[in-house]
Amino acid sequence: MQSKRRALASAAVIFAAWGGPAWAGGFAIPEQSATFLGTSFAGAAAGGDISSMYWNPAALVTVPGFQMQSNVTVGRQSSNIQAQPGSTLLGAPGLATTSGNIFPDFAVVPSSYASYQINRDLFIGLAINSPFGSATHPANRNWDGFASSTSSSIATYDFNPTIAYRILPNFSVGVGAQVQYMSADLRNAQPLPAGFGVPLANSPTVILNGIDHWAFGFTVGALWQPTQTTQIGFGYRSGINEDLKGQFKFDDPNPLFASATALTDTKIHLPAIATASIRQDLSPTFTLLGTAQWTQWSNLQSLTANCQSNSSLLGGAIPICASGQAVRSLPLNWHDGWFFSAGAEQKLSQSLLLRAGLAYERSPVQSADENLVAILDSDRIWASAGLQYKLNRMITADLSYAHVFFKGSSVSNSAVQPPGAVPPAFNIVGSTQRDADVLAASLTMRFDPPPPAPKIVK
């Protein structure tokens, strides 16, 4: 009983570490586990660690007793967009031709897990994650693409209670609920006609934001253990339909812009994710791992904010949008994403384990007109390594590092202006190079001896 009290006290510390939005390719965030970052997410849905429940709820059956884990991932990205001919504002006075680094210096992705084995075959768990998110903030606010974006932030917070049951000694199933909160904030400069007398460098900022109190989805999965040395897992996280209520407004005290404020409604269809993984022990000390993952980004064809009230400049002289019409639309036309990884674990002693992995990720963005300044993406390769150290019978620490090599990409899109505006759109055409470094650490605590697991017959 006393150990349970200690566990609950520790839970308060673990879940307090959970925080805000973070960066990601696409804008899905795979960095949910220090353990599996070390294998480039190979084996992520096949169990072996409490964080496997994020990809496959049935993986809970591989986590005996009462366990809790807290993960913190720190990421650094670098990408600079160079404006090229075809950009509307290329060479305009007061504007730089490069964005500077698009991303914040550092971003943090926290995640937490808890699991409890009720009896030999029944397990319950809770995961707290940020499954989708992105943040950009060009170092040069006044650059040739500032009409497309001066900053962006997308964040999600997901609570995922889970239950898993061992139907047979070698086959288990799991289900869970997703309870998710989302917020978004997109900002861009609004160059004004020459008659306003406002220099380009002093163009006001337009803010489009929105929040969704709660949206819901589910998770489902299965785990098959055909032998004592093989685990094969499949997990599915459903898509979630978000309905963001927010505002379109100018971030400028000038009364000229007061009537331009409007209530908005933005519907976002977050993608479903299916993951299949294998974990194969070749010896008591060496394990091979693999993962294939599909993400339904084709379900998200555009991000469109519709006005819920009229918006205009100069008291109606210059209409921005009417109720029910789009005030801003970002065409995506994205494709389904694919991710493939392979990795290995080597146990050096009873306390120390090393791991490594490689992965290839096919981006949902496959052409320049699908690549947005606010959400840059491209194909990439992951290379990672990590270690696990058992401090004692109750506490295990994991540390992992990954470098992400992005394919060079191009940007070609337009910021459409209000009806009658000259020019009708501000085009940005550019090229970019990008790389990222990711470091993750976790602490896992185990309480109470677990009930004996059933023996799997070969």
C-alpha positions as CSV (number, residue, x, y, z in Angstrom):
1,M,0.0,0.0,0.0
2,Q,2.8,2.3,0.9
3,S,4.5,1.7,-2.5
4,K,1.2,2.7,-4.2
5,R,1.2,6.0,-2.3
6,R,4.8,6.6,-3.5
7,A,3.7,5.8,-7.0
8,L,0.8,8.3,-6.9
9,A,3.1,11.0,-5.6
10,S,5.6,10.3,-8.4
11,A,2.7,10.5,-10.9
12,A,2.1,14.1,-10.0
13,V,5.8,14.9,-10.8
14,I,5.7,12.9,-14.1
15,F,2.5,14.4,-15.5
16,A,3.6,17.9,-14.4
17,A,6.4,17.6,-17.0
18,W,3.8,17.5,-19.8
19,G,3.8,20.7,-21.7
20,G,3.1,22.5,-24.9
21,P,3.4,22.2,-28.7
22,A,6.5,21.2,-30.5
23,W,8.1,20.9,-34.0
24,A,7.6,18.0,-36.4
25,G,7.8,17.0,-40.0
26,G,4.4,17.0,-41.7
27,F,3.2,18.2,-38.4
28,A,2.8,14.7,-36.9
29,I,5.2,14.3,-33.9
30,P,6.8,10.8,-33.8
31,E,9.1,11.7,-30.9
32,Q,6.9,10.1,-28.1
33,S,9.5,7.8,-26.6
34,A,13.2,8.0,-25.6
35,T,13.4,4.2,-26.0
36,F,12.1,4.0,-29.5
37,L,13.9,7.2,-30.7
38,G,17.1,5.2,-30.1
39,T,16.0,2.6,-32.7
40,S,14.4,5.2,-35.2
41,F,11.1,3.8,-33.9
42,A,11.8,0.3,-35.1
43,G,9.8,-2.1,-33.1
44,A,7.6,0.7,-31.6
45,A,4.3,-1.2,-31.9
46,A,5.7,-4.6,-30.8
47,G,6.0,-4.0,-27.1
48,G,9.0,-4.2,-24.9
49,D,8.5,-0.7,-23.3
50,I,5.6,1.0,-21.7
51,S,5.7,3.8,-24.4
52,S,4.8,1.2,-27.0
53,M,1.1,1.8,-26.0
54,Y,1.2,5.0,-28.0
55,W,1.5,3.0,-31.2
56,N,-0.3,-0.2,-30.1
57,P,-2.6,-0.4,-27.0
58,A,-2.2,-4.2,-27.0
59,A,1.5,-3.8,-26.2
60,L,0.5,-3.1,-22.6
61,V,0.5,-6.9,-22.0
62,T,4.3,-6.7,-22.2
63,V,4.5,-4.3,-19.3
64,P,4.1,-6.3,-16.0
65,G,3.1,-4.9,-12.7
66,F,2.6,-1.1,-12.0
67,Q,4.9,1.1,-14.1
68,M,5.2,4.8,-14.9
69,Q,7.4,6.7,-17.4
70,S,8.2,10.3,-18.2
71,N,9.9,11.3,-21.5
72,V,11.3,14.7,-22.5
73,T,12.6,15.2,-26.1
74,V,14.5,18.3,-27.1
75,G,14.8,19.2,-30.8
76,R,16.7,21.7,-32.8
77,Q,15.9,22.4,-36.5
78,S,17.6,24.6,-39.0
79,S,16.1,25.8,-42.3
80,N,16.5,28.9,-44.4
81,I,14.3,29.8,-47.4
82,Q,16.0,31.7,-50.2
83,A,13.5,33.7,-52.3
84,Q,13.9,33.2,-56.1
85,P,12.6,34.8,-59.3
86,G,8.8,34.5,-59.4
87,S,8.4,35.9,-55.9
88,T,6.2,39.0,-56.0
89,L,8.2,41.0,-53.5
90,L,11.7,39.9,-54.7
91,G,13.9,43.0,-54.6
92,A,11.3,45.2,-52.8
93,P,12.9,47.9,-50.6
94,G,13.2,47.1,-46.9
95,L,12.8,43.3,-47.3
96,A,15.4,40.6,-47.0
97,T,15.7,37.9,-49.7
98,T,16.1,35.1,-47.1
99,S,14.0,34.1,-44.2
100,G,16.8,33.3,-41.7
101,N,16.2,30.2,-39.7
102,I,12.5,29.4,-40.0
103,F,12.4,27.4,-36.7
104,P,12.7,28.3,-33.0
105,D,16.1,27.5,-31.6
106,F,14.8,24.7,-29.5
107,A,11.5,22.9,-29.0
108,V,10.4,20.4,-26.3
109,V,8.1,17.3,-26.7
110,P,7.1,15.8,-23.3
111,S,5.1,12.6,-23.0
112,S,4.0,10.4,-20.0
113,Y,2.8,6.9,-19.5
114,A,1.3,4.8,-16.7
115,S,0.2,1.1,-16.7
116,Y,-1.2,-1.3,-14.2
117,Q,-1.6,-5.0,-14.4
118,I,-5.0,-5.9,-12.8
119,N,-4.5,-9.7,-13.1
120,R,-2.5,-12.1,-15.2
121,D,-4.4,-11.2,-18.4
122,L,-5.9,-7.7,-17.9
123,F,-4.0,-4.4,-18.1
124,I,-5.0,-0.7,-18.1
125,G,-2.9,2.3,-19.0
126,L,-2.9,6.0,-19.6
127,A,-0.8,8.0,-22.2
128,I,-0.5,11.8,-22.3
129,N,1.1,13.1,-25.5
130,S,1.3,15.9,-28.1
131,P,0.7,13.8,-31.3
132,F,0.6,16.8,-33.7
133,G,2.3,20.1,-33.6
134,S,4.5,22.6,-35.5
135,A,6.1,26.0,-34.8
136,T,7.8,28.4,-37.2
137,H,9.2,31.9,-36.6
138,P,11.4,33.2,-39.4
139,A,14.4,35.1,-37.9
140,N,13.9,37.8,-40.5
141,R,10.3,39.1,-40.1
142,N,10.6,41.4,-43.0
143,W,11.6,39.1,-45.9
144,D,10.2,38.4,-49.3
145,G,7.8,35.7,-48.1
146,F,6.4,37.5,-45.1
147,A,2.9,37.9,-46.8
148,S,2.7,34.0,-46.5
149,S,3.9,33.6,-42.9
150,T,5.7,35.5,-40.2
151,S,5.0,32.8,-37.6
152,S,2.9,29.7,-37.0
153,S,2.0,27.5,-34.1
154,I,-0.1,24.3,-34.0
155,A,-0.4,22.3,-30.8
156,T,-2.3,19.3,-29.6
157,Y,-2.7,17.7,-26.2
158,D,-4.0,14.1,-26.2
159,F,-5.2,11.9,-23.2
160,N,-5.3,8.3,-24.1
161,P,-6.8,5.8,-21.6
162,T,-6.2,2.2,-22.7
163,I,-7.1,-1.3,-21.8
164,A,-5.5,-4.5,-23.0
165,Y,-6.5,-8.2,-22.6
166,R,-4.5,-11.4,-23.2
167,I,-7.1,-13.6,-25.0
168,L,-4.6,-16.5,-25.5
169,P,-1.2,-17.0,-24.1
170,N,0.3,-15.7,-27.3
171,F,-2.3,-13.3,-28.6
172,S,-3.6,-10.0,-27.0
173,V,-5.8,-7.1,-28.1
174,G,-6.2,-3.5,-26.8
175,V,-8.4,-0.5,-27.3
176,G,-8.2,3.1,-26.1
177,A,-9.9,6.5,-26.4
178,Q,-8.3,9.7,-27.6
179,V,-9.5,12.9,-25.9
180,Q,-7.7,15.7,-27.6
181,Y,-7.4,19.5,-27.4
182,M,-6.0,21.6,-30.2
183,S,-5.0,25.2,-30.8
184,A,-3.5,27.1,-33.7
185,D,-2.1,30.5,-34.4
186,L,-1.0,31.6,-37.9
187,R,0.4,35.0,-38.6
188,N,1.4,36.8,-41.8
189,A,2.2,40.4,-42.9
190,Q,-0.5,42.3,-44.9
191,P,1.2,44.7,-47.3
192,L,-1.1,47.7,-47.9
193,P,-1.8,49.6,-51.2
194,A,0.5,52.5,-51.8
195,G,-2.3,55.0,-51.0
196,F,-2.1,54.0,-47.4
197,G,1.4,55.4,-47.1
198,V,2.7,52.4,-45.1
199,P,6.2,51.2,-46.0
200,L,6.4,47.4,-46.7
201,A,8.7,46.9,-43.7
202,N,5.9,48.4,-41.5
203,S,3.1,46.2,-42.9
204,P,0.7,45.2,-40.2
205,T,0.5,41.6,-39.0
206,V,-2.7,39.6,-39.6
207,I,-3.5,37.0,-36.9
208,L,-5.7,33.9,-37.5
209,N,-6.1,31.8,-34.4
210,G,-8.4,29.1,-33.1
211,I,-9.0,26.6,-30.3
212,D,-11.1,23.5,-30.0
213,H,-12.0,22.6,-26.5
214,W,-12.2,18.8,-27.1
215,A,-12.3,16.3,-29.9
216,F,-12.4,12.5,-29.8
217,G,-10.9,9.4,-31.5
218,F,-9.9,5.9,-30.6
219,T,-6.9,3.5,-30.7
220,V,-7.0,-0.2,-31.4
221,G,-4.3,-2.9,-31.7
222,A,-3.2,-6.5,-31.5
223,L,0.0,-8.3,-30.4
224,W,0.9,-11.8,-31.5
225,Q,3.7,-13.8,-29.9
226,P,4.1,-16.8,-32.2
227,T,7.2,-18.0,-30.2
228,Q,9.0,-16.9,-27.0
229,T,11.5,-14.9,-29.1
230,T,9.1,-13.1,-31.5
231,Q,6.6,-10.3,-31.0
232,I,4.5,-8.9,-33.9
233,G,2.3,-5.9,-33.2
234,F,-0.2,-3.8,-35.1
235,G,-1.7,-0.5,-33.9
236,Y,-4.2,2.0,-35.3
237,R,-4.8,5.6,-34.2
238,S,-8.0,7.0,-35.7
239,G,-8.2,10.3,-37.4
240,I,-9.7,13.2,-35.4
241,N,-11.9,16.0,-36.8
242,E,-11.1,19.3,-35.1
243,D,-13.3,22.3,-35.3
244,L,-11.3,25.4,-34.3
245,K,-13.2,28.5,-33.2
246,G,-11.2,31.7,-33.3
247,Q,-10.6,35.2,-34.7
248,F,-9.2,36.9,-37.8
249,K,-7.7,40.3,-36.8
250,F,-5.0,42.8,-37.4
251,D,-2.3,43.1,-34.7
252,D,-2.1,46.9,-35.0
253,P,-3.6,49.6,-32.7
254,N,-4.5,51.8,-35.8
255,P,-8.3,52.3,-35.7
256,L,-8.2,51.8,-39.5
257,F,-8.2,48.1,-38.9
258,A,-10.8,47.8,-36.1
259,S,-13.6,46.7,-38.4
260,A,-11.4,44.0,-40.0
261,T,-11.8,41.7,-36.9
262,A,-14.1,38.7,-37.6
263,L,-15.0,35.4,-35.8
264,T,-13.8,32.3,-37.7
265,D,-14.4,28.6,-38.0
266,T,-11.6,26.2,-39.2
267,K,-12.2,22.5,-39.7
268,I,-9.0,20.3,-39.7
269,H,-9.1,16.6,-40.4
270,L,-6.1,15.1,-38.5
271,P,-4.9,11.9,-40.1
272,A,-5.2,8.3,-39.0
273,I,-2.0,6.4,-38.4
274,A,-1.4,2.6,-38.7
275,T,1.8,1.0,-37.5
276,A,3.1,-2.6,-37.8
277,S,6.2,-3.7,-35.9
278,I,8.3,-6.8,-35.2
279,R,10.6,-7.6,-32.3
280,Q,12.8,-10.7,-32.9
281,D,15.3,-12.0,-30.3
282,L,18.2,-13.7,-32.0
283,S,19.9,-14.5,-28.7
284,P,19.3,-13.7,-25.0
285,T,21.3,-10.5,-25.6
286,F,20.6,-9.4,-29.2
287,T,17.3,-8.3,-30.7
288,L,16.3,-7.1,-34.2
289,L,13.4,-4.6,-34.7
290,G,11.4,-3.3,-37.6
291,T,8.5,-0.9,-38.2
292,A,6.3,0.2,-41.2
293,Q,3.9,3.0,-40.7
294,W,1.2,4.7,-42.8
295,T,-0.2,8.2,-42.1
296,Q,-3.4,9.3,-43.9
297,W,-2.3,12.8,-44.8
298,S,-4.4,12.7,-48.0
299,N,-7.3,13.2,-45.7
300,L,-6.1,16.8,-45.2
301,Q,-6.4,18.7,-48.5
302,S,-6.5,22.2,-47.3
303,L,-6.6,24.5,-44.2
304,T,-9.5,26.9,-44.7
305,A,-10.8,29.5,-42.2
306,N,-14.3,30.7,-42.8
307,C,-15.6,34.0,-41.5
308,Q,-18.6,33.8,-39.1
309,S,-19.1,37.6,-39.3
310,N,-18.4,40.3,-41.9
311,S,-14.8,41.8,-42.0
312,S,-13.7,44.9,-43.8
313,L,-11.4,47.9,-43.8
314,L,-12.4,51.6,-43.7
315,G,-15.8,50.7,-42.2
316,G,-16.8,48.5,-45.2
317,A,-15.1,50.4,-48.0
318,I,-12.6,47.5,-48.5
319,P,-14.3,44.1,-47.8
320,I,-12.0,41.3,-46.4
321,C,-14.6,38.6,-46.2
322,A,-18.3,38.1,-45.7
323,S,-20.0,35.7,-43.2
324,G,-19.7,32.1,-44.5
325,Q,-16.8,32.9,-46.9
326,A,-13.2,32.0,-46.6
327,V,-10.9,34.6,-45.1
328,R,-7.8,32.4,-45.6
329,S,-7.2,29.1,-47.3
330,L,-4.0,27.2,-47.5
331,P,-4.2,24.5,-50.2
332,L,-2.2,21.4,-49.2
333,N,-3.2,18.5,-51.6
334,W,-0.9,16.3,-49.5
335,H,-0.4,12.6,-50.0
336,D,-0.3,9.7,-47.6
337,G,3.0,9.5,-45.7
338,W,5.1,6.3,-45.2
339,F,7.8,5.5,-42.7
340,F,10.1,2.4,-42.6
341,S,12.7,1.7,-40.0
342,A,15.1,-1.1,-38.8
343,G,17.0,-1.3,-35.6
344,A,18.7,-3.5,-33.1
345,E,19.3,-3.8,-29.3
346,Q,22.4,-5.3,-27.7
347,K,22.4,-6.2,-24.0
348,L,25.9,-5.7,-22.6
349,S,25.1,-6.6,-19.0
350,Q,22.2,-6.9,-16.6
351,S,22.2,-3.1,-16.3
352,L,23.3,-1.8,-19.7
353,L,21.6,-2.0,-23.1
354,L,22.6,-0.3,-26.3
355,R,20.4,0.3,-29.3
356,A,20.6,1.9,-32.8
357,G,18.4,2.3,-35.9
358,L,17.9,3.8,-39.3
359,A,14.7,5.0,-41.0
360,Y,13.4,6.4,-44.2
361,E,10.3,8.7,-44.2
362,R,8.4,9.6,-47.3
363,S,6.8,13.0,-46.8
364,P,3.2,13.9,-47.6
365,V,4.7,16.9,-49.5
366,Q,5.9,15.9,-53.0
367,S,6.0,19.2,-54.9
368,A,6.8,22.8,-54.4
369,D,3.2,24.0,-54.5
370,E,2.4,21.6,-51.6
371,N,5.1,23.0,-49.4
372,L,4.0,25.9,-47.2
373,V,6.2,28.5,-45.5
374,A,4.2,27.8,-42.3
375,I,4.6,24.0,-42.6
376,L,7.8,23.0,-44.4
377,D,8.4,19.3,-45.1
378,S,10.3,16.9,-47.3
379,D,11.5,13.3,-47.4
380,R,14.1,12.4,-44.8
381,I,16.4,9.8,-43.3
382,W,16.7,9.2,-39.6
383,A,19.9,7.9,-37.9
384,S,19.8,7.2,-34.2
385,A,21.4,5.6,-31.2
386,G,20.6,5.2,-27.6
387,L,21.2,3.4,-24.3
388,Q,19.3,2.1,-21.4
389,Y,20.7,1.8,-17.8
390,K,18.9,0.1,-14.9
391,L,19.7,2.1,-11.8
392,N,18.1,-0.5,-9.6
393,R,15.2,-2.9,-9.6
394,M,12.7,-0.1,-9.7
395,I,14.2,2.7,-11.8
396,T,15.4,2.5,-15.4
397,A,16.9,5.5,-17.4
398,D,17.0,5.8,-21.2
399,L,18.9,8.3,-23.4
400,S,18.7,8.6,-27.2
401,Y,19.9,10.8,-30.0
402,A,18.9,11.1,-33.6
403,H,20.0,13.2,-36.6
404,V,17.5,13.8,-39.3
405,F,18.7,14.3,-42.9
406,F,16.1,16.2,-45.0
407,K,16.0,16.2,-48.7
408,G,16.4,19.7,-50.2
409,S,13.0,21.1,-51.2
410,S,11.3,24.1,-52.9
411,V,8.5,26.3,-52.0
412,S,6.0,27.8,-54.5
413,N,2.7,29.2,-53.1
414,S,0.6,32.3,-52.9
415,A,-1.0,34.5,-50.2
416,V,-4.3,35.4,-51.9
417,Q,-5.5,39.0,-51.2
418,P,-9.0,40.3,-50.6
419,P,-11.2,40.8,-53.7
420,G,-10.1,43.7,-55.9
421,A,-6.7,44.0,-54.3
422,V,-3.6,44.8,-56.4
423,P,-1.7,42.5,-56.7
424,P,-4.4,39.8,-56.3
425,A,-1.8,37.5,-54.6
426,F,1.7,37.6,-53.2
427,N,3.7,34.7,-54.5
428,I,6.8,33.2,-52.8
429,V,9.1,31.0,-54.8
430,G,12.2,29.6,-53.0
431,S,14.5,26.8,-52.1
432,T,15.5,25.4,-48.7
433,Q,17.8,23.1,-47.0
434,R,17.0,21.6,-43.6
435,D,18.4,19.4,-40.8
436,A,17.5,18.5,-37.3
437,D,19.0,17.0,-34.1
438,V,16.8,15.3,-31.5
439,L,17.8,14.3,-27.9
440,A,15.4,12.4,-25.7
441,A,15.6,11.1,-22.1
442,S,13.2,9.1,-20.0
443,L,12.8,7.7,-16.5
444,T,10.8,4.5,-15.9
445,M,9.6,3.5,-12.4
446,R,8.3,0.1,-11.5
447,F,6.2,-0.7,-8.4
448,D,5.1,-4.0,-6.9
449,P,6.1,-7.4,-8.1
450,P,4.0,-8.4,-11.2
451,P,1.7,-11.5,-11.4
452,P,3.4,-14.3,-13.3
453,A,2.9,-14.2,-17.1
454,P,1.6,-17.3,-18.9
455,K,4.2,-19.4,-20.6
456,I,4.1,-19.3,-24.4
457,V,4.5,-22.7,-26.0
458,K,6.6,-22.8,-29.2
